[in-house]
Amino acid sequence: MRLHRLDITAFGPFGGSQTVDFDELSAAGLFLLHGPTGAGKTSVLDGVCYALYGAVPGARQSGQGLTLRSDHATPATRTSVTLELTVAGRRLEITRQPPWERPKKRGSGSTLDKAQSWLREYDGAAGSWKDLSRSHQEIGEEITQLLGMSREQFCQVVLLPQGDFARFLRADAEARGKLLGRLFDTHRFAEVEKRLAERRRTAEAQVREGDAALLADAHRMQQAAGDAMELPELAPGEPGLAEAVLSAAAVSRATAREQLTIAHCGLAAAESRQAVAERDLADVRELDRLQRRFAQARERAALLEERADGYHQAQARMERARKAEAVAPALELREAAEAEHRRAAAAEARARGLLPETFAEAGAAGLASAARRSAEELGGLDSARRAEQRLGRLVAERADLEHEERSDEDVLQEAETWLAGWAESRAGLQQDVESAQEAATRAEQLSVQREPARKRLAAARQRDEFARDTDDAQRQVIEATERALKARAEWLEVKEQRLNGIAAELAAQLTEGAPCAVCGATEHPAPARKDAGHVDREAEESALAASQRADEQRAEAERRLAFVQRALAAAQGEAGDTSTEELAVQVEELEREYTQARGLASALHTAAEQLRQAERERERRLTAQREAAVRTASRGARRDALDRERTSLEAELAEARGDAGSVAVRAAQLERQAALLTDAADTARVAEDTAQRLKDADARLADAAFRAGFDTPGAAAAALLDDAAHRDLQHRLDAWQAEEAAVRAVLAETDTAEAARRPDADVTGAERAAADAAGRVREAASARDAAARRCAELDRLSARAATGLRQLAPLREEYDRVARLSALAAGTSADNERKMRLESYVLAARLEQVAAAATVRLQRMSSGRYTLVHSDDRSGRGRSGLGLHVVDAWTGRERDTSTLSGGETFFASLALALGLADVVTDEAGGVRLDTLFIDEGFGSLDDQTLDEVLDVLDALRERDRSVGIVSHVADLRRRIHAQLEVVKGRSGSVLRQRGGG
C-alpha cells in the first residue's frame, strides 16, 4: 500500500482545504511531520485512517462523525477527506464526507446532510477515473479486503501510535493477549475453547440426565419391590452409580421370584378347599329344592279341590256356545242386511235434504224425470256462453284503446316539451365543442414552446456548472503555475550548484599521465574534491524532470481551463443571461399551462359525441310525435265499431241469463240441480232394495234358532262367544286339567317323597362356607398376581435401565474425551503443564515471530547489545505463554523489558512495532505496506542512538518503503530534509510541505 495524495477540508484543526503530496515526501524515503503541540500533526494521520475506514483511531472517534468537523470552518464549508493511494496494484481514490449540519438554503435554522462516500479507480488505458461505489458498507468491505487488515490492525501497523508499544513492553500477559488478539484475529481459537466448553457442558448435562433417568428407574424398582430394595447413596454423574443400581436390581428380582413361587403354592391349596365347599353346597341346594317341590305340590292339590265347582260351570258354558255356533251365520247375515239398510236410508235422507221442498215427497221415478229436464235446459245455453266470452274480449280491447290513447298523449306532451328547449341545448353543446377545439390548438402551440424552454433551462444549468468548473480550473492553473515556477527555480538552483562543483566532477575523471580535458596538462597536482553538498548529474536530471513534469501539469491545467471556458461560452450563448431560477419558473409555467390545455382538449371527443347524441335524440322524438298523431287519428273508427258490437251482445245475454248474474252462473245452477236430482233418485232406489233384503234375513234367522234348540233368536245370540272369550274359557279348562296331572306326578316321585321325610336343608350355612373358601382363593390369586406383576415390572425396569446404560455408554465416552480436550484447551488440565490456553498458545507463537522480527532492528539500534525473546514461563500463580524478555549481550543476562530505560524502551518498542508490522503484513496476505508513520518518542534518545535509529528507518527504503516521523524534536528538522510542517493559528492550522523529492 502506497499513499499518493491527501486532501482535507474543514477537518480537525484545519479550517480550510489542505493537501499533502505523499509522492513528493516519499521520494526521500524518510520525512518528518512536525509542528507545535496541538497544531494537528496527529490529525493528518486521522485523515488517512478516516478516508480508509470511515473512523479515526481509538478514543478520538465519537458520535456519528460530527466531532470531526473543524470549529474554524465557515458554516458553508463542508468537511471532506480525499485520499489517493495504490493498493494491490490498483490506484484508488476515496472521498468521505461526515454528516454536516449546514444552514438552510431558504429560511432560518439548520438542516443535517447525511454522510457521503465515493470510491473511484484510475483506468490507465482510458486515462480517466471511473466510479466504483457510493455505498459506505461496500467501500468499507472493499478497502478491508484489499488491505487485509481491520482498522485496529491498520492503526497499530501503519500508524504506530504514541506510547502504545512502550506500554506493550511493560504490560502483563493479559494486556499483551488483548492487543495481539485484536491484531492477529485469534478469536476463532477462543471460539474453539468456548465451543469445547459448551460441548463439555452439554455432554455432562446429557450424562447427568441419563444417570437421573437411571435413578428414577431405580426408585420405581424400589417401589415395585415394596421397599425391600436398597438404593446406592450416589448422585447423578458420580462413578459406580450404574453398577450399584444393576446389582440392587438383580437382588430385588431374585427375591420377587421366590415370593411368586410361594404365592403359587398358596393358591393351589385354596382352590382345593374351595372345590370341596362347592360340592357340599350343591348337595344341600338339591335337598332344599326337593323339599320345597313336595310342599308346593301339596299346596296346589288343596287349591284344585277348592276350585272344582267353577271348573264344572265352565264346562257347561262351553257346551251352550258350541250349539249357538250353528245360528251364527244367520245372525251375521241379518246384521249385515240391517247395517246396509241403515247406510242406504241415511244416504237418501242426505240427498233429499239438498233438494228444494217441491221434491220432498217425490219418488225415485219423479226425481229422475226432473233431472232429465234440467239437463235439457243446460244444453241450450252454449251460444249464450260464447257471446259472453266475446263481450269480455270487447271490453278488454276497449280498455287497451283507452290506455294507448293516454300513452300517445304523454308522448306528444313530452316531445313538445323537449323540442321546445332544443335550440338552447344545441347552442350549449356547440359552445363546449368549440372551447375544447380552442384548448387543443393552445396545447399544440405550448407543445412547440416546451422543448426550446427545456433546452434553455438545461443549458443554464450547464452554464452554472461550467462557471463553477471554471473557477476550480483557474485555481488549479494558478497552483500548477506556482508549482512549475517553484520546480524550475529548484532545477536552476541545482544546476547552478552542479556548475559550481563541476570541477570536482571533472577531476574525478582524471587519470595520472592522461591529459586534462580542460587544460590539456598531464600532471594533476591538486585536483578539486567533492564537498558534502555536491550535486551530481543524476540530481540535476531529477530536478529537470520534476520541472518538466510541473510544466506539463501546468499546460494540462491550462488546456482544461480553455476547454471549460469554451463550454461555458457555448452554454451562455444558448441560455443567455437569464438566471436558472427564472428559466425554471418559465418552464414550470409552460408545463402547467400545457397540462391545463391538454386537460381541456381531452374533452373534445366527449363534447362532440354529446352533440351527436342530442341530434339523434331530436330525430327520435320528432318521429315519435308523428307516429302518435297517426295512431290517434285511426283509433276513433275502431272505438265506434266496438261500441256497436257490445250493445248487441249485452241485449242477447240479458235474455239468456234470466235472474242470474251471468250466463256462466245460470249454467252452474242448472248443472248443480241436475246432479242433485240424479243423486237423490239413485239413493231412493238403493233404500227400497235394502229394506227388502232385511225382511228376508229376519225370516231365515228365526228358522235357524228354532232348529238349534233356542226359544228365540235373542237367546241364541246371547249363548255365542267371541273368539277372545272362547279362547279364554278353553285356556282355563286346559290349565285346570294340566295342573291336576302335574300335582299327581310330583306326589308320585320317590326321591321327592324321600327328601320330604329328611330334616330341613341348611343352605345358608353351606353358602357361607363356600363364600369363605372363594374369598381365600381370591386372596391367594391376588397375592399370586401381585407377585407376578412385581416380577414383570422389575424385569421391565431392569431391561430399560440396561438399555439406557448401553445407549449412554458412547455418550459417556464422548463426555470423557471432550472434557479432556476442553480442560487441555482451557489450561486447567494436569496434562497442560504451563496452564496455557489455546488462544494464548497461538498468540505465543505470533509473539515469538514478532520478537524475532523485532530483534533484527533492535540489535542495529542498540549496537548489538539487546535481543528480544519470547518467554512462556508462568508469572506467580498465573498462566504462562505471553512473556517478553530482553537479553543483554553485555551482561549475558535475560531480564524483563520493564527494566529498560526511557530511551531503550523507545527504540525497543519501535523495533517491536516494525517487527509487528512485518508479521501482520504477512498474516494479512502479504500486502506491501510502503508507507509507515511513527508518532513521537525520539526526544528520549541521545545523538548516537538517534543516528542508529534513523539508519534503521532509512534502511527501510531498501524495500521501497517511506517512513513518516511525527515529532516536534528540533534536531530531527536538521537531520531530515523532507518535511511536512503543521502551523497553527487563530483561524485554524495550515500545512507547509518542503524538501521532498
Sequence and secondary structure as in RCSB ss.txt:
>XXXX:A:sequence
MRLHRLDITAFGPFGGSQTVDFDELSAAGLFLLHGPTGAGKTSVLDGVCYALYGAVPGARQSGQGLTLRSDHATP
ATRTSVTLELTVAGRRLEITRQPPWERPKKRGSGSTLDKAQSWLREYDGAAGSWKDLSRSHQEIGEEITQLLGMS
REQFCQVVLLPQGDFARFLRADAEARGKLLGRLFDTHRFAEVEKRLAERRRTAEAQVREGDAALLADAHRMQQAA
GDAMELPELAPGEPGLAEAVLSAAAVSRATAREQLTIAHCGLAAAESRQAVAERDLADVRELDRLQRRFAQARER
AALLEERADGYHQAQARMERARKAEAVAPALELREAAEAEHRRAAAAEARARGLLPETFAEAGAAGLASAARRSA
EELGGLDSARRAEQRLGRLVAERADLEHEERSDEDVLQEAETWLAGWAESRAGLQQDVESAQEAATRAEQLSVQR
EPARKRLAAARQRDEFARDTDDAQRQVIEATERALKARAEWLEVKEQRLNGIAAELAAQLTEGAPCAVCGATEHP
APARKDAGHVDREAEESALAASQRADEQRAEAERRLAFVQRALAAAQGEAGDTSTEELAVQVEELEREYTQARGL
ASALHTAAEQLRQAERERERRLTAQREAAVRTASRGARRDALDRERTSLEAELAEARGDAGSVAVRAAQLERQAA
LLTDAADTARVAEDTAQRLKDADARLADAAFRAGFDTPGAAAAALLDDAAHRDLQHRLDAWQAEEAAVRAVLAET
DTAEAARRPDADVTGAERAAADAAGRVREAASARDAAARRCAELDRLSARAATGLRQLAPLREEYDRVARLSALA
AGTSADNERKMRLESYVLAARLEQVAAAATVRLQRMSSGRYTLVHSDDRSGRGRSGLGLHVVDAWTGRERDTSTL
SGGETFFASLALALGLADVVTDEAGGVRLDTLFIDEGFGSLDDQTLDEVLDVLDALRERDRSVGIVSHVADLRRR
IHAQLEVVKGRSGSVLRQRGGG
>XXXX:A:secstr
 EEEEEEEEEETTEEEEEEEEHHHHHTTSEEEEE STTSSHHHHHHHHHHHHHSS SGGG  TTSGGGB TTS T
T   EEEEEEEETTEEEEEEEE  EEEE SSSSSEEEE  EEEEEEEETTTTEEEEEE  HHHHHHHHHHHHTS 
HHHHHHHTEE SSHHHHHHHS HHHHHHHHHHHHT HHHHHHHHHHHHHHHHHHHHHHHHHHHHHHHHHHHHHHT
TS S      TT TTHHHHHHHHHHHHHHHHHHHHHHHHHHHHHHHHHHHHHHHHHHHHHHHHHHHHHHHHHHHH
HHHHHHTHHHHHHHHHHHHHHHHHTTTHHHHHHHHHHHHHHHHHHHHHHHHHHTS GGGTT  HHHHHHHHHHHH
HHHHTTHHHHHHHHHHHHHHHHHHHHHHHHHHHHHHHHHHHHHHHTHHHHHHHHHHHHHHHHHHHHHHHHHHHHH
HHHHHHHHHHHHHHHHHHHHHHHHHHHHHHHHHHHHHHHHHHHHHHHHHHTHHHHHHTT  TTS  TTT  S  S
S     TT   HHHHHHHHHHHHHHHHHHHHHHHHHHHHHHHHHHHHHHHTTS HHHHHHHHHHHHHHHHHHHHH
HTTHHHHHHHHHHHHHHHHHHHHHHHHHHHHHHHHHHHHHHHHHHHHHHHHHHHHHHTTSSSHHHHHHHHHHHHH
HHHHHHHHHHHHHHHHHHHHHHHHHHHHHHHHHT SSHHHHHHH   HHHHHHHHHHHHHHHHHHHHHHHHHT H
HHHHHHHS    HHHHHHHHHHHHHHHHHHHHHHHHHHHHHHHHHHHHHHHHHHHHHHHHHHHHHHHHHHHHHHH
HT STT TT   HHHHHHHHHHHHHHHHHHHHHHHHTTT EEEEEE    TTS  S EEEEEETTTTEEEEGGGS
 HHHHHHHHHHHHHHHHHHHHHHTTS    EEEEES GGGS HHHHHHHHHHHHHGGGGT EEEEE   HHHHHH
  EEEEEE  TT  EEEEES  
